[in-house]
């Protein structure tokens, strides 16, 4: 199939497909006498795997090492290890995002409910104190003498 059809079926641009080919993510194809590239049907599957892996957070270099050298010759143990590592990274990222969200909610609540009778500088200190109490901001170390 020609690159235009492959692009349409995969949802990728022709330039992206050419980039994947130039970087060795998909096998280079011979050009026909008319100059058109003719991709085999399995190229669509490989492109779908690449796009899916990128959406999951894999880098192109990581993907390159996971793709089989020959069609159907997957390194199952390496693939499983990489997938498990990516799940662990996502879990850590979700935990970090949850902590960040909680910190932001404390900041919002503290700013919205700060005492009105404090001057601006004291209000900022009051909000920071609330953030420290919640663990959102590290507690100040006492000066050493």
LOMARNU-631353 format. One record per residue (C-alpha): residue in three letters; chain; x, y, z. Coordinates in Angstrom, 3 decimals, decimal comma. Example, Ala and Ser with C-alpha at 12.3 -4.5 7.8 and 13.67 -1.06 7.14 Angstrom:
# LOMARNU-631353
+------+-------+----------+----------+----------+
: resn : chain :        x :        y :        z :
+------+-------+----------+----------+----------+
:  ALA :     A :   12,300 :   -4,500 :    7,800 :
:  SER :     A :   13,670 :   -1,060 :    7,140 :
+------+-------+----------+----------+----------+
***
This chain:
# LOMARNU-631353
+------+-------+----------+----------+----------+
: resn : chain :        x :        y :        z :
+------+-------+----------+----------+----------+
:  UNK :     A :    0,000 :    0,000 :    0,000 :
:  UNK :     A :    1,155 :    3,531 :   -0,658 :
:  UNK :     A :    2,084 :    5,942 :    2,079 :
:  UNK :     A :   -1,084 :    8,023 :    1,673 :
:  UNK :     A :   -3,290 :    5,005 :    2,299 :
:  UNK :     A :   -1,100 :    3,891 :    5,195 :
:  UNK :     A :   -1,317 :    7,389 :    6,674 :
:  UNK :     A :   -5,095 :    7,430 :    6,350 :
:  UNK :     A :   -5,522 :    3,979 :    7,893 :
:  UNK :     A :   -3,084 :    4,624 :   10,751 :
:  UNK :     A :   -4,157 :    8,195 :   11,509 :
:  UNK :     A :   -0,530 :    9,315 :   11,186 :
:  UNK :     A :    0,867 :   11,826 :    8,740 :
:  UNK :     A :    2,952 :   10,670 :    5,814 :
:  UNK :     A :    5,871 :   12,705 :    7,177 :
:  UNK :     A :    5,601 :   10,876 :   10,537 :
:  UNK :     A :    5,664 :    7,519 :    8,731 :
:  UNK :     A :    8,712 :    8,602 :    6,714 :
:  UNK :     A :   10,360 :    9,717 :    9,996 :
:  UNK :     A :    9,698 :    6,316 :   11,587 :
:  UNK :     A :   11,186 :    4,685 :    8,511 :
:  UNK :     A :   14,276 :    6,927 :    8,496 :
:  UNK :     A :   14,931 :    6,206 :   12,185 :
:  UNK :     A :   14,520 :    2,458 :   11,759 :
:  UNK :     A :   11,273 :    2,049 :   13,699 :
:  UNK :     A :    9,623 :    0,540 :   10,665 :
:  UNK :     A :   11,392 :   -1,357 :    7,959 :
:  UNK :     A :   12,518 :    0,699 :    5,009 :
:  UNK :     A :   10,659 :   -0,134 :    1,851 :
:  UNK :     A :   11,835 :   -0,147 :   -1,688 :
:  UNK :     A :   10,534 :    2,485 :   -4,001 :
:  UNK :     A :    8,781 :    1,332 :   -7,131 :
:  UNK :     A :    9,881 :    2,530 :  -10,565 :
:  UNK :     A :    7,403 :    5,415 :  -10,258 :
:  UNK :     A :    9,097 :    6,547 :   -7,000 :
:  UNK :     A :    6,242 :    5,532 :   -4,701 :
:  UNK :     A :    6,890 :    3,603 :   -1,519 :
:  UNK :     A :    4,966 :    0,356 :   -1,287 :
:  UNK :     A :    4,374 :   -0,743 :    2,315 :
:  UNK :     A :    3,382 :   -4,281 :    3,268 :
:  UNK :     A :    0,115 :   -4,779 :    5,219 :
:  UNK :     A :    2,012 :   -5,520 :    8,468 :
:  UNK :     A :    3,378 :   -1,941 :    8,420 :
:  UNK :     A :   -0,043 :   -0,788 :    9,635 :
:  UNK :     A :    0,182 :   -3,058 :   12,691 :
:  UNK :     A :    3,668 :   -1,841 :   13,522 :
:  UNK :     A :    2,550 :    1,795 :   13,233 :
:  UNK :     A :   -0,411 :    1,099 :   15,524 :
:  UNK :     A :    1,947 :   -0,483 :   18,073 :
:  UNK :     A :    4,296 :    2,510 :   17,886 :
:  UNK :     A :    1,477 :    5,040 :   18,282 :
:  UNK :     A :   -0,052 :    3,087 :   21,157 :
:  UNK :     A :    3,313 :    2,791 :   22,918 :
:  UNK :     A :    3,912 :    6,525 :   22,540 :
:  UNK :     A :    0,490 :    7,287 :   24,046 :
:  UNK :     A :    1,433 :    5,023 :   26,964 :
:  UNK :     A :    4,533 :    7,139 :   27,552 :
:  UNK :     A :    7,270 :    5,114 :   25,895 :
:  UNK :     A :   10,000 :    7,060 :   24,110 :
:  UNK :     A :   10,859 :    6,227 :   20,519 :
:  UNK :     A :   14,174 :    4,793 :   21,680 :
:  UNK :     A :   12,398 :    2,511 :   24,169 :
:  UNK :     A :    9,976 :    1,445 :   21,454 :
:  UNK :     A :   12,846 :    0,724 :   19,064 :
:  UNK :     A :   14,339 :   -1,719 :   21,575 :
:  UNK :     A :   11,009 :   -3,456 :   22,166 :
:  UNK :     A :    9,938 :   -4,002 :   18,572 :
:  UNK :     A :   10,863 :   -7,377 :   17,127 :
:  UNK :     A :   13,742 :   -7,450 :   14,676 :
:  UNK :     A :   11,680 :   -9,748 :   12,472 :
:  UNK :     A :    7,888 :   -9,817 :   12,282 :
:  UNK :     A :    6,496 :  -12,110 :   14,983 :
:  UNK :     A :    9,828 :  -12,483 :   16,793 :
:  UNK :     A :    8,962 :  -10,629 :   20,019 :
:  UNK :     A :   11,252 :  -10,727 :   23,047 :
:  UNK :     A :    8,433 :  -11,529 :   25,485 :
:  UNK :     A :   10,393 :  -11,233 :   28,738 :
:  UNK :     A :   11,896 :   -7,863 :   27,805 :
:  UNK :     A :    8,507 :   -6,649 :   26,638 :
:  UNK :     A :    6,795 :   -7,717 :   29,868 :
:  UNK :     A :    9,527 :   -6,099 :   31,949 :
:  UNK :     A :    9,221 :   -2,823 :   30,022 :
:  UNK :     A :    5,433 :   -2,849 :   30,324 :
:  UNK :     A :    5,607 :   -3,501 :   34,079 :
:  UNK :     A :    8,163 :   -0,711 :   34,510 :
:  UNK :     A :    5,922 :    1,688 :   32,600 :
:  UNK :     A :    2,955 :    0,767 :   34,824 :
:  UNK :     A :    5,119 :    1,463 :   37,896 :
:  UNK :     A :    6,147 :    4,842 :   36,423 :
:  UNK :     A :    2,498 :    5,700 :   35,781 :
:  UNK :     A :    1,570 :    4,673 :   39,332 :
:  UNK :     A :    4,284 :    6,959 :   40,729 :
:  UNK :     A :    3,198 :    9,778 :   38,443 :
:  UNK :     A :   -0,418 :    9,373 :   39,578 :
:  UNK :     A :    0,667 :    9,451 :   43,223 :
:  UNK :     A :    2,718 :   12,601 :   42,569 :
:  UNK :     A :   -0,202 :   14,220 :   40,751 :
:  UNK :     A :   -2,526 :   13,328 :   43,635 :
:  UNK :     A :   -0,098 :   14,960 :   46,099 :
:  UNK :     A :    0,162 :   18,037 :   43,887 :
:  UNK :     A :   -3,625 :   18,242 :   43,616 :
:  UNK :     A :   -4,019 :   17,990 :   47,378 :
:  UNK :     A :   -1,435 :   20,742 :   47,868 :
:  UNK :     A :   -3,216 :   23,008 :   45,422 :
:  UNK :     A :   -6,553 :   22,404 :   47,124 :
:  UNK :     A :   -5,020 :   23,331 :   50,488 :
:  UNK :     A :   -3,574 :   26,488 :   48,927 :
:  UNK :     A :   -6,949 :   27,426 :   47,417 :
:  UNK :     A :   -8,813 :   26,779 :   50,653 :
:  UNK :     A :   -6,211 :   28,693 :   52,672 :
:  UNK :     A :   -6,288 :   31,706 :   50,374 :
:  UNK :     A :  -10,086 :   31,771 :   50,210 :
:  UNK :     A :  -10,470 :   31,467 :   53,995 :
:  UNK :     A :   -7,543 :   33,558 :   55,214 :
:  UNK :     A :   -8,255 :   36,030 :   58,016 :
:  UNK :     A :   -9,301 :   39,374 :   56,605 :
:  UNK :     A :   -7,849 :   41,373 :   59,490 :
:  UNK :     A :   -4,218 :   40,514 :   58,603 :
:  UNK :     A :   -2,075 :   42,735 :   56,391 :
:  UNK :     A :   -0,896 :   41,322 :   53,056 :
:  UNK :     A :    2,470 :   40,037 :   54,326 :
:  UNK :     A :    0,882 :   38,417 :   57,367 :
:  UNK :     A :   -1,791 :   36,813 :   55,151 :
:  UNK :     A :    0,944 :   35,250 :   53,021 :
:  UNK :     A :    2,663 :   33,919 :   56,153 :
:  UNK :     A :   -0,689 :   32,564 :   57,407 :
:  UNK :     A :   -1,307 :   30,745 :   54,110 :
:  UNK :     A :    2,237 :   29,348 :   54,103 :
:  UNK :     A :    1,713 :   28,178 :   57,686 :
:  UNK :     A :   -1,388 :   26,271 :   56,583 :
:  UNK :     A :    0,560 :   24,740 :   53,711 :
:  UNK :     A :    3,338 :   23,698 :   56,109 :
:  UNK :     A :    0,794 :   22,132 :   58,488 :
:  UNK :     A :   -0,637 :   20,110 :   55,629 :
:  UNK :     A :    2,817 :   18,987 :   54,518 :
:  UNK :     A :    2,427 :   20,798 :   51,196 :
:  UNK :     A :    5,405 :   23,034 :   51,996 :
:  UNK :     A :    8,405 :   21,769 :   53,964 :
:  UNK :     A :    8,571 :   23,115 :   57,503 :
:  UNK :     A :   11,188 :   25,748 :   58,087 :
:  UNK :     A :   14,363 :   24,647 :   59,751 :
:  UNK :     A :   15,252 :   26,580 :   62,840 :
:  UNK :     A :   18,373 :   28,706 :   62,419 :
:  UNK :     A :   21,491 :   27,206 :   63,936 :
:  UNK :     A :   23,364 :   29,292 :   66,482 :
+------+-------+----------+----------+----------+
***
